Amino acid sequence: MAARPTWQGHLKLSLVTCPVALFTATSSAGDVRFHLVNPETNNRIRMVPTDPDTGPVERSELVRGYEVSKDEYVLFDEADFDRVKLESTRVISIDKFVDESEIDRLYWEDPFYVVPEKGAGVEAFAVIRDAMKKQGKVALGCLVLRGKERQLALEVRGKGLIAWTLRAHDEVRDAADYFDDIPTVKADADMVEIAARIISQKQSDFEPADFKDRYDDALREMIAAKTKGGKGTVGVAEPDDTNVIDLMAALKSSLKGSANPTLKKAPAKKPAAKKKSAA
């Protein structure tokens, strides 16, 4: 396995334990990334840690500090963090089992592949995995990951397990704070029926390979154009809002599959006058 594990420790169910490793299940390697560059020299800017009183300092000499009041810090070095001993730093202890439907999707966060380490622990891993599959349950446990204790939801996936970090309760905002102000509108039954038929026409299977990041693609096109000496401009028209009066017409045209239905649009804002430029 080429990838390096994000975490290594033990998976524990009651008295049964086995050594496991966690691997990040997603990758951002394909993202378009930029650096800060000085346009005068084309040099990449380096971020140098600087003390406002003494000037530049070596990063290796720095420690972490917790601000207890304005400009007053309690300092911590690596030895201090090593003294914080929690079982979840080295063990994923399964505390209970729940139905997947009981976990609100707002709480699901990052996925990790859980793989047994080679050796005698593979059989114990298989026992835990197959028992979870037989019961059809999701396991809940805790893990210290990247300096923070996180709750995990573990589910069976093929020969392994997927561990999802779950957001804490105070990290999820209450939907009522945002949805309560939405006006109560009684939708027209005929319009709802037409919209439902449009949904049926567009029903399909989920194919993740079909999704393409068009923004990243446009950036790559611009990069290629700039590399060849062009400007690489990319533009897109912003859609107009559909006038409420013409909502039924828009729905009917959509149902017919018209690519460019002739509809009245909401009056667009008058664009600001532009300076004439050379052709």
C-alpha positions in Angstrom: 0.0 0.0 0.0 1.7 3.2 -1.2 -0.2 5.7 1.0 1.1 6.5 4.5 -1.4 6.0 7.3 -2.9 9.0 8.9 -3.2 7.2 12.3 -2.1 3.8 13.7 -3.4 2.2 16.8 -6.0 -0.4 17.9 -9.7 -1.1 17.3 -11.4 -2.3 20.5 -14.8 -4.0 21.0 -15.2 -5.0 24.6 -12.3 -7.4 25.2 -11.5 -7.9 21.5 -8.8 -5.7 20.1 -6.8 -5.6 16.8 -4.1 -3.3 15.4 -5.4 -1.0 12.6 -4.4 1.9 10.5 -6.4 4.8 9.1 -5.9 6.1 5.6 -7.5 9.3 4.3 -10.2 8.2 1.9 -10.3 11.4 -0.2 -7.6 13.3 -2.1 -7.1 17.0 -3.0 -4.1 16.3 -5.3 -6.1 17.3 -8.3 -7.0 20.8 -7.0 -5.5 23.8 -8.8 -3.2 25.5 -6.3 -1.6 28.9 -6.4 1.3 30.6 -4.6 1.9 34.2 -3.7 4.4 35.7 -6.2 6.0 39.1 -6.4 5.1 40.3 -9.9 8.2 42.5 -10.0 10.6 39.6 -9.7 8.5 36.5 -10.3 9.8 35.1 -7.0 7.6 33.1 -4.8 7.0 34.8 -1.4 8.3 33.0 1.6 6.4 33.4 4.9 9.0 34.0 7.6 7.9 33.8 11.3 8.7 37.2 12.7 8.7 38.6 16.3 7.5 42.2 16.3 10.3 43.1 18.7 13.3 40.9 17.7 12.6 40.2 14.0 12.7 36.9 12.2 12.8 33.7 14.3 13.4 30.0 13.5 10.1 28.0 13.3 11.8 25.2 15.3 12.2 27.5 18.2 8.5 28.4 18.5 6.0 26.9 20.9 2.2 27.1 21.0 0.4 29.5 23.3 -3.2 29.8 24.6 -4.3 33.4 25.0 -5.9 33.9 28.5 -6.2 37.7 28.2 -5.1 40.4 25.7 -1.4 39.6 24.7 -1.0 37.2 27.7 -0.4 33.5 26.8 0.1 30.2 28.6 2.8 28.4 26.8 2.9 24.7 25.8 5.7 22.6 24.3 5.5 19.1 22.9 6.3 17.5 26.2 3.2 19.2 27.7 1.0 17.7 25.0 2.6 14.3 25.5 1.5 14.4 29.2 -2.2 14.5 28.1 -2.9 10.7 28.1 -6.3 9.6 26.6 -7.2 6.1 25.6 -8.5 7.5 22.3 -5.0 8.7 21.4 -4.0 5.1 20.6 -7.3 3.2 20.7 -10.6 3.4 18.9 -13.0 2.0 21.5 -16.4 1.1 20.2 -18.9 2.5 22.7 -22.2 1.7 21.2 -24.1 0.8 17.9 -26.8 2.8 16.2 -28.8 2.7 13.0 -27.2 4.9 10.3 -30.5 6.8 9.8 -30.2 8.0 13.4 -27.2 10.2 12.5 -28.2 13.5 10.9 -26.2 14.0 7.7 -25.1 17.4 9.0 -22.8 15.6 11.4 -21.0 13.4 8.9 -17.6 14.9 8.0 -14.3 13.3 6.8 -14.0 9.6 5.7 -11.1 7.3 6.5 -10.4 3.7 5.4 -9.8 1.4 8.4 -7.4 -1.4 7.5 -6.1 -4.2 9.8 -2.4 -4.5 10.3 -0.9 -7.7 9.0 -0.6 -10.4 11.5 -2.7 -12.2 14.1 -5.1 -9.2 14.5 -6.6 -9.7 11.1 -9.0 -12.4 12.4 -10.2 -10.2 15.3 -10.8 -7.4 12.7 -12.8 -9.8 10.6 -14.9 -10.9 13.6 -15.8 -7.3 14.4 -16.5 -6.4 10.8 -18.7 -9.4 10.1 -20.6 -9.0 13.3 -21.4 -5.4 12.4 -22.5 -6.4 8.9 -24.8 -9.1 10.4 -26.4 -6.7 12.7 -26.6 -3.9 10.1 -25.4 -1.3 12.6 -23.0 1.7 12.6 -20.4 1.7 15.5 -19.6 4.8 17.4 -16.3 5.5 19.1 -13.7 8.2 19.8 -10.3 9.1 18.4 -7.7 11.8 18.9 -6.9 13.0 15.4 -4.9 16.0 14.5 -4.8 17.2 18.0 -8.5 17.0 18.7 -10.7 14.2 20.1 -13.4 13.3 17.5 -16.3 11.0 17.6 -16.3 8.4 14.9 -19.0 6.5 13.1 -17.7 3.2 11.6 -19.5 1.3 8.9 -18.7 -1.9 6.9 -17.4 -1.4 3.4 -16.3 -4.5 1.5 -13.5 -6.2 3.4 -12.7 -3.2 5.5 -14.4 -0.4 7.5 -15.0 3.3 6.8 -14.5 5.6 9.8 -16.3 9.0 9.5 -15.4 11.8 11.8 -18.6 13.4 13.2 -19.0 17.0 14.0 -19.6 18.0 17.6 -23.1 19.2 18.6 -21.9 22.8 19.0 -20.3 22.8 15.5 -23.7 22.3 13.8 -25.9 25.4 13.6 -29.6 25.2 14.3 -31.5 25.2 10.9 -34.4 27.1 12.6 -32.1 30.1 12.8 -32.1 30.3 9.0 -35.3 28.6 7.9 -37.8 30.3 10.3 -37.7 33.5 8.3 -38.6 31.8 5.0 -42.1 33.1 4.1 -44.9 30.5 4.2 -46.1 30.0 0.6 -48.8 27.6 -0.5 -47.4 26.3 -3.8 -49.9 25.9 -6.7 -50.8 22.2 -6.9 -50.7 22.1 -10.7 -47.2 23.7 -10.7 -46.0 21.1 -8.1 -47.3 18.3 -10.3 -45.5 19.6 -13.3 -42.3 20.1 -11.3 -42.6 16.5 -10.0 -42.9 15.2 -13.6 -39.8 17.2 -14.5 -38.0 15.5 -11.6 -39.2 12.1 -12.9 -37.8 12.8 -16.4 -34.4 13.7 -14.9 -34.2 10.7 -12.6 -31.0 8.9 -12.9 -28.3 6.9 -11.1 -25.6 8.6 -9.1 -22.3 8.4 -11.1 -19.6 10.3 -9.3 -17.3 10.1 -12.3 -19.8 12.3 -14.2 -19.1 15.3 -12.0 -16.4 17.6 -13.3 -15.2 20.7 -11.5 -15.8 23.2 -14.3 -14.2 26.0 -12.3 -10.9 24.0 -12.0 -11.2 23.1 -15.7 -11.6 26.8 -16.6 -8.6 27.7 -14.4 -6.5 25.1 -16.2 -7.6 26.5 -19.6 -6.6 29.9 -18.4 -3.3 28.6 -17.1 -2.6 27.0 -20.5 -3.5 30.1 -22.3 -1.3 32.3 -20.1 1.5 29.9 -20.5 1.3 30.4 -24.3 1.3 34.2 -23.8 -2.4 34.9 -24.0 -4.8 36.5 -21.5 -6.9 33.4 -21.0 -10.1 35.2 -20.2 -13.1 33.1 -19.3 -16.6 34.5 -19.0 -20.1 33.3 -18.3 -23.5 35.0 -18.4 -25.4 35.2 -15.1 -28.9 33.8 -15.5 -31.9 36.1 -15.1 -34.5 35.4 -12.4 -37.8 33.9 -13.7 -40.7 36.2 -13.2 -43.3 34.7 -10.8 -46.0 35.5 -13.4 -44.3 33.3 -15.9 -43.5 30.4 -13.5 -46.2 28.1 -15.0 -44.9 28.9 -18.5 -41.3 28.1 -17.4 -42.4 24.8 -15.9 -44.4 23.8 -19.0 -41.5 24.6 -21.3 -39.1 22.7 -19.1 -41.4 19.7 -19.2 -41.5 19.8 -23.0 -37.7 19.7 -22.9 -37.3 23.0 -24.7 -33.6 23.9 -24.7 -34.3 27.6 -25.0 -37.9 28.4 -24.1 -39.2 31.8 -25.0 -40.2 33.3 -21.7 -40.6 36.7 -20.2 -37.9 37.3 -17.7 -37.9 39.5 -14.7 -36.8 43.0 -15.7 -33.0 43.0 -15.5 -31.2 45.8 -13.8 -29.9 48.4 -16.2 -26.2 47.8 -16.6 -23.8 50.6 -15.8 -22.4 52.6 -18.7 -19.1 51.2 -19.9 -16.2 53.1 -21.4 -15.6 52.5 -25.0 -12.5 50.4 -25.7 -10.5 49.8 -28.8 -11.7 46.8 -30.8 
